Structure formats: structure tokens, C-alpha cells
Amino acid sequence: MPGSPELCDRVVQAAENAGFEYLLIPVGSVCWEAWITGAFMAARSSKIKPHGRDSEIGFGMRLQVICREQEEDAWEAADRLVRHATERQKQEMKTLYNNSAANQRVQQLAREHGDLLLPHLWTGITKVRPGAGIAVVGNPAQCAATLQQFIDVGCHSFCLSGYLHDEEAERFGRLIRPILAENNRGRLAV
């Protein structure tokens, strides 16, 4: 179960044994799961200090970003990504990758919560692709606020992508990054 104390203890122990400094937590999910997982990871990473580590284990999230200056335009861009998927394509996506625990979890979240896990956390990409199928969708302030929720529970690394990758990266750098930098002055290297 994502966020369980037993799982987090095992993950921290494995990370310690392997000498990792960072972990990417594959909850790929709703913020409350990340908060729970983050709280457990933060508590357990401090246990590593007595083992000669000079830093705590950090953790990050893998997400897509679909940001436009206007919220309506972001949702239109999100819809365009999945609009023409056929039922056959959607079914193939559910079955082709059913051996992946991460993909199973994302599909389960989509079934349980629908397309929106939170107002700006969208599962729609899971209809057409495996892997990182959770997207932050909205205007710059909304996207930054959603990412800030993860930062506030200790997430300090993001693996972000979007469609088209170069265009979304440019928008992120121009529109979202300055908000996160201002909100986390002295706290993060963004």
C-alpha cells in the first residue's frame, strides 16, 4: 500500500544500503498520498543519520505539466491529447501494461476518482499512455499552487514533462518557475 509505514521503512532501508541520496516515490497520485508518504519518508530518513550519512534522503514526484496563461486553454490542450483516442486504444492501454504496479495504481486512481484527483491534478493521460499519466493542468498560479502542495510536504525534486516537451518546458520556465522561486526563496534551488 502506498504510504504504509512498512513500505516506507523498507524503502528507506534499501536506499540507505545502496547509498542513495534521493528517491522518486512512485505514488503518482493524489496529494494526500504524497503527504502521507512524505511524512513517513521524512520521519524515517532521519533514522539514517546515525548510520554515518551526512544528509537525509530526499524524494521527488514524476508528473506531466500542461500550463497555459489561461486555465481554459490548458484544459483544451489537455483534452486535445486524449480527444481522439478510440475505445480500443484505451482498452489496450489498460491491458498492455497491466504487469506494472505503478500503471495499475494510476489506473485504479483514475477508476476511483475519475479524471480529476484534485482540481488541477488530471489522470486523463492514462487513457492514452503508460507511465507518468498524472498531469498538473491549469494557469501558472494554479500549476504552481499544485506543485507547492507537494513541496510543502517535503518533496524537493520533480521530474516534469509535457507535450510538446520543448514548448511545455519553455512555458514552465517562463510562467511557473518564477512563482515557485518566489514562494520558496531560500528554501529550494529551483
N, C-alpha and C positions, 0 to 999 in steps of 0.2 A: 504494500500500500504506500503510495507517495506520501512522504512526510512522516512516516511512522518512526518512533524512536529507535526501533530495532534496525530498520533500514539505514537511518542516518548514522547510527553507531558503526554499522558495517562499512558504510561508505567512507566515513572519516578514518577508520582503522586502515582500510585499504589504501586511501590516499596517503596517510602517514607512512605506511610501509613502502609505498612506491616513491615517496619523496615529492609528491605533488604539492604545489602551492595554490593551485586554482582548480575548481571543479565547475563543470557545467551541469546543472541539475536539470534532468530531462522531465520536469513536470509539465512543461509546455502548456501551461494551464491557467486556471483561474488564480487570481491574486491570493485568495485565502489559502490555497495550497502552497503557493510560493511563500506566504508569510509563515505558515506552519513549518515548512521545510527549512526556510531561512532561520527561524528561531531555533530549531533543533540543531542545524548546522553551526550556527554561531555559538551555541552552548557547548557543543562537542568539540569544535575546533580549538577552544581554549584548553581542552584537555591535552592537546598536543604540546603545549609549551613545556611541560615538564620533561618531554622526550627530546629536548635539545633543539627544538625548532625555534627560529627567531621570528617567525611570522605565523599568523593564523591562516587557515585555509580560506580562500575566498570562493565565491560561487557566482555563476552567471546564468543568463537566460538566452535562449535561441528564439528569435521572433522575426516575423516579417513586419515591415512598416509600409503603410500606404497613407501618405500625408499629402494634402493639398491645402492651399491657402484657405479655401472654403470647405467646410465639412461636407456639403452636398457633393462637391466634386470628388472628394476622397471616396465617398460611398459609391459614386458612379464608377470610379476607377476600380474599386473592389468588385463590384458587380460584373464589370466587363471581363474580369479574369475567369469567371465561372459561368457566365451567362449562356454560353453555347455548349456546355458540357451535356452530353447525352446521358440518359439513364444507364446505358451500357457502360460508358466511361466511369460514371460514379460507382457502379457496382464493381467494376474491375479494380478501382482504387481501394475499395473495402476488402477485396479478396486477395489481390496480388501481394499485398504487404501484410497479410494477417499473421505472419510469424514474428513481426516486430512488436515488442511490448510497448514501445513508445507510440507507434502508429495505432495500436489497439487502444491505448489510453486516450489519444486525441480523438479517435472515432467515438469512444464511449462518452467523452465530454460533449462532443457535438450532438450525440443522441440525447443525452440527459439535459443539456442546456440550450440546445438549438444553435443558431448561428452566432448568438452573442453570449459570451461568458460574462462580460461586463459591458457597459455602454460602448466602449471603444476597443474591445478585445474580441475579434471575429474569428470564427472557426471555418468560414466559408471556403478557404483554400483547400481544406481537407477533402473537398469534393473532387478536386482535380489533380492533387499531387500528394505524395507521401512526405514524411519528414516534417519539417517546420511548417505546420499548417495553421498556426495561430498568428494572426496579424493585428497590429495596433493600427486602427483606422481613424482618421479624423483630421482636424486642422492642427496647426503646430502646437497650440496651447493644449488641446485635448491629447495629442500624442505624447507630449512632454509630461503631462499630468499622469497618464497611464504608466509610462516608464518610471516616473518618480515614485509611484507606489511600490515598485519592485526595489528601487534604490533605498527607500526608507526602511525596508526590512533587511537590508544588508547586501543586496545584490549589487556588485560593483563592476560587473563585466557583462556586456551584451554582444551577442553575435547576431547582427541585424542584416537583413537583406530585403529586397523588394523587386518589383517588376516595373520597368526595366531597371536592372541593377544600378547602372551608372546614373540614371536620372533620379532614382529614389535616393541614392547616396548623396547626390548633389542637393536635393531638397532637404534631406536630413541635416546635412552640414550647414545649410543656409537658414533653415527655419526652426528646427528642433534643438540642435546642439546649443545655440546661444541661450535658449531658455534653460536647459539643463545646467549649463555652465554658470549662469547667474544664480539659479536656485541652489546650487551646490558649491558655491565659492569656497575654496579651501578644503572641500570635502572630497572631491573627485578630480581625477585627471581626465576630463572629457575633451 
